[in-house]
Amino acid sequence: TTLRLLRPLPRRTQRDRFSACEAGGGGPMAVRAGLFAAVVCAAAVASAAAVQPTKPSAEAGPEKPVFGGEPTEEAFKVWLSVWRNFYIHVSVNHSIPELKDEDLPKAFRGIPPKIVSSSGGAASGVVTEGMGYALMVEGMMAVRGDGWALKLGLGLARSWLGMVQGTSDVADHPLGGADTNDGSATKVDAAPYGVSAIRGEGGASAGMATWKFPRQLCTGPSGKNDACHGSATDGDEDAFFGMMYLAAALGYPDDFVDLVIRGVIAFASADFGFPDLYRKLPDGRKVMLPKAGSQWGGLTPPDGKFKRENGVPDPLRCFRNLGGSAEDWCYAPAYFAPANYRIFRDFASGNWKPEFDKYLPPLLDGTPTQLKDLVASFDATILGGYNVLYYSSCESGSVSNWVGVQAACADDGALSCRGVPWTHTPYVGETGHCNVSGTHWGQYGADASRMPWRIAMDYVLFTEESEKVDMYDRTGHIDATIKFNARHYLHRFVTQYRRFAQCDGGIPGDCDCHYGDCKVNDTQAFPLSAAFEVNERTDEPPTHRAPGLVCDNVPNYGQTWWAGFMSWPTFTAFVVPYSEKVTYHEQTFGPMNRTESMTWMQTLAHLCDFSEFNDEGFWQIGGAVCQTNYFHASQEVVSTMIMSGSVPALPKRGWRPPAVLREVLLESSKLATAVAADEHDRRRPGEGVNMKAERSQFRTAPASRHFSAAIAGGACAFAALAALVAGFWRRRRLCSPGASRPEADDDDAATYTSVAESRTLLA
């Protein structure tokens, strides 16, 4: 356009010159062209500007999460493959009751049951913790279009429902989170307090499962059979989180939704104490807390009809040699899963039917409860959980495995009264301790390690809501000076790495290893470990305990960063944009742009060497924090799922599943034949994983793309300016000042580019 406007003027009559002048003489054309170019410029420049450090205004709201791109996606594929290798058919392990097709929703027909084989610490046999991780991961992958994940998830859910029903000694009643088959699991007013299983119309019960199978694994040291009993909240909340995603992947069939709704209600009742177990703050707000399971922990009263079950956890009988105690008022901060509770709340609200009212447990005085009461219980638990987290954690993000939440009522057997659960946290009362599962009070260890990714899930799935947390002081009054929410908590981990790591993961190559057989982009773990070092050593290389790992809220040093289950969850903190100045101990850390956050996650993903994860390499994974046993792998797969952006929002009713998933649903009639075949139950570790991508390009691509956008923006801005200047210059040549309008002259019809032709050219 600019060149056309600058060409020599054709021969014109006086009339034509005035016509062109009146029509704008190229000025409007230049303005339109210039504005068009300016719009293109704005888009390009905005793309480039998106990587600049900015501090969003309060009105703008929190920034969207950042994800790590291809290296984290590659890592997730590998860890997902490793994790799935822990799945086995129930036929290999006969400890899980098998249910008949006719007792289950139609989606289960032809689906063989699967379980997760666990090991280590309190985890051995089949534990609900591992089943929960698996259901959560497979449910999300199913929504993303993974048809095999849908089948795996349904197989896992089928086994879960068998665990809810219980072994053959349970007779006609579901075992759920109760001790025996006496029907107490279905009654809110029978000990333990709360409904842990809810029967459907002629079908299997939905609800919480006993935390371990075979139940005989909890036989006491005397040899007396004291079967495992009671549910575990961490496994329960992840399992039904996954089942909600399976419901969405299936298109929300009525019978499956009914099952999940019953599970949501049972979870709130057994593991929160809905509807009667709560405390009321001075301002009148109710707060609830997740218990450790259906039979103990949290706000469970120390006396009366609903007191903690004798011998639970003690600690879980057969693990007595691991040490521990089991005082009342014990609470595990990392059992708090705010994203799960928001999903439960929204699923119930979005799928509720009047006929579901009959599933809701009444208050102890017989007053019926409603959907709004169930919804309020999830919000009350989110409020309580974030406040206890604040009083259970340090500036580094470290959090205690177990803390106290004593808020006694005047009547030790009462379920509700006025009180503030975090008055003495982390202590039980003024000086008491509590712990179980081989992990210790006041220490950042295996039970607490899951806290970062649970809060990262909240930020990823509920970015806006996770910002809005009312914080209270220890007396239960609102304290506006406390700034704490998902973003603030996760920034603690990022700041700890920025303060004390001996390299900067936000600079491509700064943490690369430079010794021995290092490969391109391999990240050296030792400089990063300094940020969370718990050992003081003088040998080579010397190490020093990192500041900030212990404080009044976490008084004891915990487990080592070199365990994958400790380090990988901390990496998820980088999904939260670090968009403001953060000051610690007179040190100020400025904002990081999104490319820096992405580069940090890519640096961390390269801690593991996946180049030998194939037939030729015998499926080996290299790296000091890349262990492949049960608990390590569980944390690695969940962490990389979050870092890679593989956590979808729960679709609403009416969504259209991906094409691959639709094919699976359409083949439901053939499912029995397709899945009953062994199909290599213990899947080849690397199936479907492509390790041939060039890793070196992953580090530089984001920065180069933004740099190109900036160059393009500058170039088109110059072009727009040139078009405007040329247009006005042309108009000046056409329009001579002071000239009078000529009469029409039909003889003067010289050929030249008319205004109409100019418009056609522009079009």
Secondary structure, DSSP 8 states (H G I E B T S, - for coil): -HHHHHS------HHHHHHHHHHTTTHHHHHHHHHHHHHHHHHHHHHHHTTS-----TTT---------HHHHHHHHHHHHHHHTTEEEGGG-TTS----GGGS-GGGTT---EEE-B-STT--BEEHHHHHHHHHHHHHHHHTT-HHHHHHHHHHHHHHHHHHH--GGGTTS--TTSSSSSSGGG-TTSSSSS--EE--SSS--EE---SEESGGGG--TTS------S--HHHHHHHHHHHHHHHHHTT--HHHHHHHHHHHHHHIIIII-TTT-EEE-TTS-EE----SBTTBSTT--SSSTT---TTSSTTTTTTGGG--B--SSEE-GGG--HHHHHHHHHHHHHH--GGGGGGS---TTS----HHHHHHHHHHHHHHHHHHHHTTB-TTS-B-SBEE-----SSTT-SEEE--TTSSTTSBTTTB--BBTTB-BTB-STTGGGHHHHHHHHHHH-TTGGG----B-TTS-B-TT---SHHHHHHHHHHHHHHH-SS-TTSTTTTB--STT--TT-B-HHHHHGGG----B-SSS-B---TTS--SSS-B----TTSHHHHHHHHGGGGS---S-EEETTEEE----HHHHHHHHHHHHTTSB-TT-STTTTT--BSTT---SHHHHHHHHHHHHHHTT-------TT----HHHHHHHHTGGGHHHHHHS---SS--TTTT----S-THHHHHHHHHHHHHHHHHHHHHHHHHHHHHHHHHHHHHHH--TT-------TT-------HHHHHHHH-
